[in-house]
Amino acid sequence: MTGLDYLTTFRCVVCGAEHPRGTVEYVCPCGADFCVLDTLYDYARLRADWDRDALAANPDPSMWRYTPLLPVTEDGQRTTEGKADGQRGVMQGVASPLANVGGTPLYAAPRVAQALGVREVWIKDDGRNPTGSLKDRASAVTVLKALERGAQTITTASSGNAAAALAGMAASVGLRAVIFVPETAPAAKVAQLLMFGAEVYLVQGTYDQAFDLCLDASREYGWYCRNTGYNPYTVEGKKTVSLEICEQLGWDAPDRILVSVGDGNIIAGVWKGLRDLAELGWIEHMPRITGVQAAGSDGLVTAWERGTETVEPIHAQTIADSICVGIPRDPIRALRAVRETGGEYVRVTDASILAAMPRLAQTAGVFAEPAGATAFAGLLRLAEQGRLDPDERIVVIVTGNGLKDIPSAMRAVGQATRIEPTLASLARVLGG
């Protein structure tokens, strides 16, 4: 069984209209700004057909263990093992990155917890996904949706990670990928795109301009569009990070989850996964969700502070390229995720993000890119301000691997010490 067996309707987050399955493809016809769609399931039927014992018996450690809650006709494991269209080059019996998305580790970080004076801190390391970021989860689902529709080309706009995720997932099934990224994207991320064989267009402008160009191109050429805050299925992939966190904690949901925020789609996914689990009765309480933004890309923090769902466009600038967004494309759900769980938004500087990177690595053993370390910087900021409860169980989601942005990592830690190949040279450096 898959989630399509239980998917009932799509609900617009702006006007509240519900659309039966098969009647809409991307956003609500109401035409309002950011009229993205929530995917709704028949939870009563799901509860009758699927339970935690059945899930525990599933040997698949990837995100596809949650296929009854995913809106796909087949899971990624069966897609890669089954024989598909020869044009897509799916080889029978051969696993691919698509089949291995998710199942990322959740590490206990007792030294962090002790230093901050809280009961428990856990680090969810989604940099361990096949292309190195949480966004593999969304791209895996949207690639399957493209295959369901018989699409020959899938496209997205991205500051880097979503593009790499889509390029890698598309390559694994032989699907053409056309990617639009701002020309300021880190070289390592562009290299990933080219290595996966994507057609890459470096847009001489911002991420927001790349986003709009991608939409125009998808309409003009009939390409299937993965864009965040436009395609309703990206959140469905990203929500699996919440499902994993709660399962890895034995269904004892944490008190707080911190996540970095750019477009708002990941935090919306975290919230959606928790709501799904609450509807199923698999968790007893809803964690408080804390969104963390870089000070140079803080439109959602400002809207939260003002008590509004209207986010003013800004000229975004931050070292955390993956969350450098002037116009968040999923702002309403991003704000509701925080407000409706009793959470909050936190603003952190680029300097604090750089400082958080080595601290996370040296106290928890996780190497994060700047956007991935932003949530941890937010945790440190809350601790500095005395805003953490000593009895809290906290999960910090690391959204991307540090190898994606080596120049920023070197800015955070400086240079290694050069010595001559002699013991005397080493002694001089050691002061012996």
C-alpha angles and dihedrals in degrees: 000000000000135000091264087070088062104028108116112169147343117239124205112232091212108043099017094230115153122220123196117240112278096026099091132034108188124354135002116282089230086091096217119148112276093003093166122166130242116214114230128198137196095256094180091060091044091053090052095048104035135035141168092268091057089049092049089054092056108101094199107105095191129093088270090078083081095054092128085067096044124088097232136113092224134013123245093255094058091042092058094042097045125078110255139172109324090225088066094051097223105167118215113247095007118120119218139190087270089065094050104052115127129009088110120167126267108207127200110231105196095163090056091048092049093048092050096042098240132126100244140358122190127188118213103204106204090163083086092075118113096268094029105260145078089248090079085079093061094041093051091057095043092049089055090049090051090052091048089056093047091243118170095196134037124191141187144169117229145157087232119288100065088048093051090047093051093044092052096045092045092049091053091062099032096252119150113246125199113192132193117196132165111259089242092068113127113269093236091059093048088049089055091053093050092044090056090052098248122154101245126199117190104210116215093226144043131317088256091057090048089051093054092045090052091053091050092048094048091054094044096049102027095243120160107252124219096181116151114249090019107060107063094211099065091079090049090059095043093050089070089078088068092046090053094046093054094044092047089053091053092257090297096127117218122249094237137017120196121200135169115246134210116140090010096239098111094051088047088053092049088053094045092053091051092048090051090052092047090051089052091048091238095127127042100211140023115245118231108253117219118195118203124200134181113251090240092055103036107131093129094048089054093048090049091050090051093048094238138119091217111102117198116220114249137186097254121212125167141133087237094083095178091065098035099122129152095188114030108218097205101038102140096057090039090058096041091051088064100036097046094049096046091249132132146219123248129198120212132182126239088246091057091048091053090048091049094055098069092035090057091046095047098044102034104020095239121130109208134181115235095270090046091053094046093087090052089049087054091053090052090049092053090049092051089053093048092242099132124097110231090225095054125126104209133191121197116197114215104202102189143026121252093231088074091074113028096164090060091046090054090049088055097051107022126219131323119249116262118217138170116256094261136099089232090059091051091048091054091053092046091048093238 
